[in-house]
Amino acid sequence: MAAEGARILADMNEERTVPSGMAIDSKKANADDDDDAEGAAAEIARVRKLGYNADDYEIDTVEFENCVHETVYPKGYDRQPHFKRPKVKPKQYAFTLDKFQDRAVYCIEKDESVLVAAHTSAGKTAIAEYAIAKSLKNQ
C-alpha cells in the first residue's frame, strides 16, 4: 500500500495525472466516468496542497509468507537500527503472534506509527491491545 501511495505521488510530481482543471467531454463519457474524473482531480488537488513530494520519502518493503511489511520514512529519519525489544512486554499473549502482528508490535515498541490492513478475524485487535497496554504503562 505504501508503495502504491508513493507511486501515485510520483505520478503527480511528473504531471502524468489528470490536472485539477481538466474539462470532461460529456458526450464521450458517461456519468460514472465524469464522477470518477472529477473525484480524481479533486483528490490530486488536495494532495498537492498538502505539499507531499515522493522524493522526500524512502520506502522499504519486506515480504513474508503471510504478509508484506512496508515502511515509509522521511529521508534522514533515524530508523533506530540497533533497537532492542524490551524484555518485559506491556502485554503478554497465551498464543504466538502471527508475523504481521509481531512486525506491527515491533513498530509500536519503536514508537512508530502503524497501519494494519488485514481481513476480518485476522487478529488486528491484538495489535491494538498491545498499543493500549504500552501507552498505559508509559513505555
Phi and psi in degrees as GROMACS dihedral restraints (atoms count N, CA, C in turn):
[ dihedral_restraints ]
;  ai    aj    ak    al  type     phi  dphi    fc
    3     4     5     6     1   -62.3    20    10
    4     5     6     7     1   -39.5    20    10
    6     7     8     9     1   -64.8    20    10
    7     8     9    10     1   -37.6    20    10
    9    10    11    12     1   -65.2    20    10
   10    11    12    13     1   -41.7    20    10
   12    13    14    15     1   -62.5    20    10
   13    14    15    16     1   -41.6    20    10
   15    16    17    18     1   -64.8    20    10
   16    17    18    19     1   -37.2    20    10
   18    19    20    21     1   -64.3    20    10
   19    20    21    22     1   -41.4    20    10
   21    22    23    24     1   -63.2    20    10
   22    23    24    25     1   -43.7    20    10
   24    25    26    27     1   -63.1    20    10
   25    26    27    28     1   -40.9    20    10
   27    28    29    30     1   -63.1    20    10
   28    29    30    31     1   -42.2    20    10
   30    31    32    33     1   -60.2    20    10
   31    32    33    34     1   -41.2    20    10
   33    34    35    36     1   -66.0    20    10
   34    35    36    37     1   -38.6    20    10
   36    37    38    39     1   -65.6    20    10
   37    38    39    40     1   -29.7    20    10
   39    40    41    42     1   -89.1    20    10
   40    41    42    43     1     2.8    20    10
   42    43    44    45     1    60.8    20    10
   43    44    45    46     1    31.6    20    10
   45    46    47    48     1   -92.2    20    10
   46    47    48    49     1    -2.5    20    10
   48    49    50    51     1   -96.3    20    10
   49    50    51    52     1   176.4    20    10
   51    52    53    54     1   -68.5    20    10
   52    53    54    55     1   122.7    20    10
   54    55    56    57     1   -65.4    20    10
   55    56    57    58     1   152.6    20    10
   57    58    59    60     1   -65.1    20    10
   58    59    60    61     1   -25.4    20    10
   60    61    62    63     1   -98.1    20    10
   61    62    63    64     1    23.0    20    10
   63    64    65    66     1   -63.3    20    10
   64    65    66    67     1   133.2    20    10
   66    67    68    69     1   -89.2    20    10
   67    68    69    70     1   138.2    20    10
   69    70    71    72     1  -110.7    20    10
   70    71    72    73     1   129.5    20    10
   72    73    74    75     1   -81.2    20    10
   73    74    75    76     1   104.2    20    10
   75    76    77    78     1   -67.3    20    10
   76    77    78    79     1   -19.7    20    10
   78    79    80    81     1   -72.8    20    10
   79    80    81    82     1   -30.4    20    10
   81    82    83    84     1   -94.6    20    10
   82    83    84    85     1   -18.5    20    10
   84    85    86    87     1  -118.5    20    10
   85    86    87    88     1   144.7    20    10
   87    88    89    90     1   -84.3    20    10
   88    89    90    91     1   177.8    20    10
   90    91    92    93     1   -63.0    20    10
   91    92    93    94     1   -36.9    20    10
   93    94    95    96     1   -64.5    20    10
   94    95    96    97     1   -41.9    20    10
   96    97    98    99     1   -62.5    20    10
   97    98    99   100     1   -39.2    20    10
   99   100   101   102     1   -60.8    20    10
  100   101   102   103     1   -47.0    20    10
  102   103   104   105     1   -62.7    20    10
  103   104   105   106     1   -42.2    20    10
  105   106   107   108     1   -64.0    20    10
  106   107   108   109     1   -45.2    20    10
  108   109   110   111     1   -65.5    20    10
  109   110   111   112     1   -42.4    20    10
  111   112   113   114     1   -66.1    20    10
  112   113   114   115     1   -39.8    20    10
  114   115   116   117     1   -65.0    20    10
  115   116   117   118     1   -41.7    20    10
  117   118   119   120     1   -65.2    20    10
  118   119   120   121     1   -42.6    20    10
  120   121   122   123     1   -63.7    20    10
  121   122   123   124     1   -39.8    20    10
  123   124   125   126     1   -65.9    20    10
  124   125   126   127     1   -41.3    20    10
  126   127   128   129     1   -65.7    20    10
  127   128   129   130     1   -41.1    20    10
  129   130   131   132     1   -62.9    20    10
  130   131   132   133     1   -43.2    20    10
  132   133   134   135     1   -63.5    20    10
  133   134   135   136     1   -39.7    20    10
  135   136   137   138     1   -64.0    20    10
  136   137   138   139     1   -45.2    20    10
  138   139   140   141     1   -66.5    20    10
  139   140   141   142     1   -39.2    20    10
  141   142   143   144     1   -62.1    20    10
  142   143   144   145     1   -37.3    20    10
  144   145   146   147     1   -63.1    20    10
  145   146   147   148     1   -32.3    20    10
  147   148   149   150     1   -70.9    20    10
  148   149   150   151     1   -18.7    20    10
  150   151   152   153     1    83.7    20    10
  151   152   153   154     1    22.9    20    10
  153   154   155   156     1   -72.2    20    10
  154   155   156   157     1   141.1    20    10
  156   157   158   159     1  -136.3    20    10
  157   158   159   160     1   119.5    20    10
  159   160   161   162     1   -58.1    20    10
  160   161   162   163     1   -27.7    20    10
  162   163   164   165     1   -72.1    20    10
  163   164   165   166     1   -10.5    20    10
  165   166   167   168     1   -86.7    20    10
  166   167   168   169     1    -0.4    20    10
  168   169   170   171     1  -127.4    20    10
  169   170   171   172     1   153.1    20    10
  171   172   173   174     1  -115.3    20    10
  172   173   174   175     1   140.7    20    10
  174   175   176   177     1  -123.0    20    10
  175   176   177   178     1   127.6    20    10
  177   178   179   180     1  -115.1    20    10
  178   179   180   181     1   136.7    20    10
  180   181   182   183     1  -126.6    20    10
  181   182   183   184     1   128.8    20    10
  183   184   185   186     1  -125.5    20    10
  184   185   186   187     1   125.1    20    10
  186   187   188   189     1  -103.9    20    10
  187   188   189   190     1   133.7    20    10
  189   190   191   192     1  -116.6    20    10
  190   191   192   193     1   177.4    20    10
  192   193   194   195     1   -59.4    20    10
  193   194   195   196     1   -41.6    20    10
  195   196   197   198     1  -117.8    20    10
  196   197   198   199     1    11.9    20    10
  198   199   200   201     1  -161.2    20    10
  199   200   201   202     1   162.9    20    10
  201   202   203   204     1  -122.2    20    10
  202   203   204   205     1   126.1    20    10
  204   205   206   207     1  -107.6    20    10
  205   206   207   208     1   109.7    20    10
  207   208   209   210     1  -108.5    20    10
  208   209   210   211     1   134.3    20    10
  210   211   212   213     1  -122.6    20    10
  211   212   213   214     1   138.1    20    10
  213   214   215   216     1  -121.9    20    10
  214   215   216   217     1   121.4    20    10
  216   217   218   219     1  -123.6    20    10
  217   218   219   220     1   143.4    20    10
  219   220   221   222     1   -64.8    20    10
  220   221   222   223     1   143.7    20    10
  222   223   224   225     1   -57.3    20    10
  223   224   225   226     1   135.6    20    10
  225   226   227   228     1    89.1    20    10
  226   227   228   229     1    -0.8    20    10
  228   229   230   231     1   -69.2    20    10
  229   230   231   232     1   135.7    20    10
  231   232   233   234     1   -78.1    20    10
  232   233   234   235     1   108.3    20    10
  234   235   236   237     1   -83.0    20    10
  235   236   237   238     1     4.1    20    10
  237   238   239   240     1    53.3    20    10
  238   239   240   241     1    63.5    20    10
  240   241   242   243     1   -64.3    20    10
  241   242   243   244     1   -21.9    20    10
  243   244   245   246     1  -107.5    20    10
  244   245   246   247     1    26.9    20    10
  246   247   248   249     1   -65.2    20    10
  247   248   249   250     1   133.9    20    10
  249   250   251   252     1  -113.1    20    10
  250   251   252   253     1   132.8    20    10
  252   253   254   255     1   -66.0    20    10
  253   254   255   256     1   146.0    20    10
  255   256   257   258     1   -66.0    20    10
  256   257   258   259     1   143.9    20    10
  258   259   260   261     1   -72.9    20    10
  259   260   261   262     1   -38.4    20    10
  261   262   263   264     1  -102.1    20    10
  262   263   264   265     1   113.6    20    10
  264   265   266   267     1   -87.9    20    10
  265   266   267   268     1   145.5    20    10
  267   268   269   270     1   -68.2    20    10
  268   269   270   271     1   -19.7    20    10
  270   271   272   273     1  -141.6    20    10
  271   272   273   274     1   129.2    20    10
  273   274   275   276     1  -108.9    20    10
  274   275   276   277     1   146.0    20    10
  276   277   278   279     1  -118.4    20    10
  277   278   279   280     1   148.3    20    10
  279   280   281   282     1   -84.0    20    10
  280   281   282   283     1     6.3    20    10
  282   283   284   285     1  -135.8    20    10
  283   284   285   286     1   164.4    20    10
  285   286   287   288     1   -84.7    20    10
  286   287   288   289     1   130.1    20    10
  288   289   290   291     1   -68.2    20    10
  289   290   291   292     1   143.3    20    10
  291   292   293   294     1   -65.7    20    10
  292   293   294   295     1   166.1    20    10
  294   295   296   297     1   -59.5    20    10
  295   296   297   298     1   -42.8    20    10
  297   298   299   300     1   -66.5    20    10
  298   299   300   301     1   -35.3    20    10
  300   301   302   303     1   -67.7    20    10
  301   302   303   304     1   -43.8    20    10
  303   304   305   306     1   -62.3    20    10
  304   305   306   307     1   -42.6    20    10
  306   307   308   309     1   -65.4    20    10
  307   308   309   310     1   -39.2    20    10
  309   310   311   312     1   -66.6    20    10
  310   311   312   313     1   -42.4    20    10
  312   313   314   315     1   -63.2    20    10
  313   314   315   316     1   -39.7    20    10
  315   316   317   318     1   -58.2    20    10
  316   317   318   319     1   -44.9    20    10
  318   319   320   321     1   -64.3    20    10
  319   320   321   322     1   -39.5    20    10
  321   322   323   324     1   -62.8    20    10
  322   323   324   325     1   -41.4    20    10
  324   325   326   327     1   -61.3    20    10
  325   326   327   328     1   -32.0    20    10
  327   328   329   330     1   -84.3    20    10
  328   329   330   331     1     5.0    20    10
  330   331   332   333     1    63.1    20    10
  331   332   333   334     1    35.8    20    10
  333   334   335   336     1  -102.3    20    10
  334   335   336   337     1   155.6    20    10
  336   337   338   339     1   -75.3    20    10
  337   338   339   340     1   148.6    20    10
  339   340   341   342     1  -135.5    20    10
  340   341   342   343     1   136.6    20    10
  342   343   344   345     1  -123.3    20    10
  343   344   345   346     1   122.4    20    10
  345   346   347   348     1  -113.3    20    10
  346   347   348   349     1   125.8    20    10
  348   349   350   351     1  -118.6    20    10
  349   350   351   352     1   114.3    20    10
  351   352   353   354     1  -151.5    20    10
  352   353   354   355     1   159.0    20    10
  354   355   356   357     1   -70.3    20    10
  355   356   357   358     1   168.0    20    10
  357   358   359   360     1   -57.2    20    10
  358   359   360   361     1   137.9    20    10
  360   361   362   363     1    71.2    20    10
  361   362   363   364     1    17.5    20    10
  363   364   365   366     1   -78.7    20    10
  364   365   366   367     1   -25.7    20    10
  366   367   368   369     1   116.3    20    10
  367   368   369   370     1    27.1    20    10
  369   370   371   372     1   -66.9    20    10
  370   371   372   373     1   -30.7    20    10
  372   373   374   375     1   -62.3    20    10
  373   374   375   376     1   -34.7    20    10
  375   376   377   378     1   -59.9    20    10
  376   377   378   379     1   -37.7    20    10
  378   379   380   381     1   -67.1    20    10
  379   380   381   382     1   -43.7    20    10
  381   382   383   384     1   -63.0    20    10
  382   383   384   385     1   -41.3    20    10
  384   385   386   387     1   -61.7    20    10
  385   386   387   388     1   -39.2    20    10
  387   388   389   390     1   -64.1    20    10
  388   389   390   391     1   -44.3    20    10
  390   391   392   393     1   -62.5    20    10
  391   392   393   394     1   -39.8    20    10
  393   394   395   396     1   -66.0    20    10
  394   395   396   397     1   -45.7    20    10
  396   397   398   399     1   -59.9    20    10
  397   398   399   400     1   -41.4    20    10
  399   400   401   402     1   -63.4    20    10
  400   401   402   403     1   -44.3    20    10
  402   403   404   405     1   -67.4    20    10
  403   404   405   406     1   -34.8    20    10
  405   406   407   408     1   -70.2    20    10
  406   407   408   409     1   -30.3    20    10
  408   409   410   411     1   -88.4    20    10
  409   410   411   412     1    -3.0    20    10
  411   412   413   414     1    53.9    20    10
  412   413   414   415     1    46.6    20    10
